[in-house]
Amino acid sequence: MTVPDTRAGRLGDALSQAFPGAAVTVRDDSHLHAGHSGARPGGETHYAVRVVWEGFGGMSRVNRQRAVNAAAAPEFNSGLHALAIEAKAPGEG
């Protein structure tokens, strides 16, 4: 369960709304980027997400990435620096 008043919670909520029925996983990797560009002392700047959604079937990898980035746009506008994306349809490796 995510906490909605955190960036991870907001990301999870945004992705779940954008991709109804998807299995969504959000991981804060900010601690791995301490001292790097875009990192902040308080963290919440670097995330990895995994979205498994039926609607991705037949979509190109680029279009999947664009769709996830579009759903995450409000977070990029408020301090999210980097987002690693794994976007797959069910049954894809």
C-alpha positions as CSV (number, residue, x, y, z in Angstrom):
1,M,0.0,0.0,0.0
2,T,1.3,3.4,-0.9
3,V,0.9,6.6,1.0
4,P,-0.9,9.1,-1.2
5,D,0.8,12.2,0.2
6,T,4.2,10.9,-1.0
7,R,5.5,11.1,-4.5
8,A,5.4,7.3,-4.7
9,G,1.7,7.3,-3.6
10,R,0.8,10.0,-6.1
11,L,2.7,8.2,-8.9
12,G,0.9,5.0,-8.1
13,D,-2.4,6.7,-8.1
14,A,-1.8,8.5,-11.3
15,L,-0.7,5.4,-13.1
16,S,-3.6,3.3,-11.8
17,Q,-6.0,6.0,-13.0
18,A,-4.3,6.3,-16.4
19,F,-4.2,2.5,-16.9
20,P,-7.3,1.0,-15.3
21,G,-6.9,-2.6,-14.1
22,A,-3.1,-2.4,-14.4
23,A,-0.7,-4.0,-12.0
24,V,1.4,-1.0,-10.9
25,T,4.6,-1.1,-8.8
26,V,6.5,2.1,-7.8
27,R,10.0,2.1,-6.2
28,D,11.9,5.1,-4.9
29,D,15.5,4.8,-6.1
30,S,16.5,8.3,-5.0
31,H,19.0,6.9,-2.4
32,L,20.9,5.3,-5.3
33,H,21.4,8.8,-6.9
34,A,22.6,10.8,-3.9
35,G,25.1,13.4,-5.2
36,H,24.0,13.0,-8.8
37,S,22.3,15.6,-11.0
38,G,18.7,16.2,-9.9
39,A,19.1,14.5,-6.6
40,R,17.9,16.4,-3.5
41,P,18.7,15.8,0.2
42,G,15.1,14.8,0.9
43,G,15.0,12.3,-1.9
44,E,11.8,11.6,-3.9
45,T,13.6,12.5,-7.2
46,H,14.4,9.2,-8.9
47,Y,11.8,6.4,-9.3
48,A,11.3,3.1,-11.1
49,V,7.8,2.0,-12.1
50,R,6.5,-1.2,-13.6
51,V,3.1,-1.2,-15.3
52,V,1.5,-4.3,-16.6
53,W,-1.6,-3.4,-18.5
54,E,-3.7,-5.2,-21.2
55,G,-3.9,-1.9,-23.2
56,F,-0.2,-2.1,-23.9
57,G,-0.7,-5.1,-26.2
58,G,0.1,-4.0,-29.7
59,M,1.6,-0.7,-28.6
60,S,5.2,0.1,-29.5
61,R,7.8,0.4,-26.6
62,V,8.1,4.1,-27.4
63,N,4.3,4.7,-27.2
64,R,4.1,2.8,-23.9
65,Q,6.9,5.0,-22.5
66,R,5.2,8.1,-23.7
67,A,1.9,7.1,-22.1
68,V,3.6,6.4,-18.8
69,N,5.5,9.7,-18.9
70,A,2.3,11.6,-19.7
71,A,0.6,10.1,-16.7
72,A,3.6,11.1,-14.6
73,A,3.8,14.6,-16.0
74,P,2.4,16.4,-12.9
75,E,5.2,14.8,-10.8
76,F,7.9,15.9,-13.3
77,N,6.5,19.4,-13.0
78,S,6.9,19.3,-9.2
79,G,10.4,17.9,-8.8
80,L,10.6,14.3,-10.1
81,H,13.9,14.1,-11.9
82,A,14.1,10.6,-13.4
83,L,11.7,7.8,-14.0
84,A,12.8,4.3,-15.1
85,I,9.9,2.6,-16.9
86,E,9.0,-1.0,-17.5
87,A,5.7,-1.1,-19.4
88,K,4.4,-4.5,-20.5
89,A,1.3,-6.3,-21.5
90,P,0.3,-9.3,-19.5
91,G,2.3,-12.4,-20.6
92,E,5.2,-10.4,-21.9
93,G,8.6,-11.3,-20.4
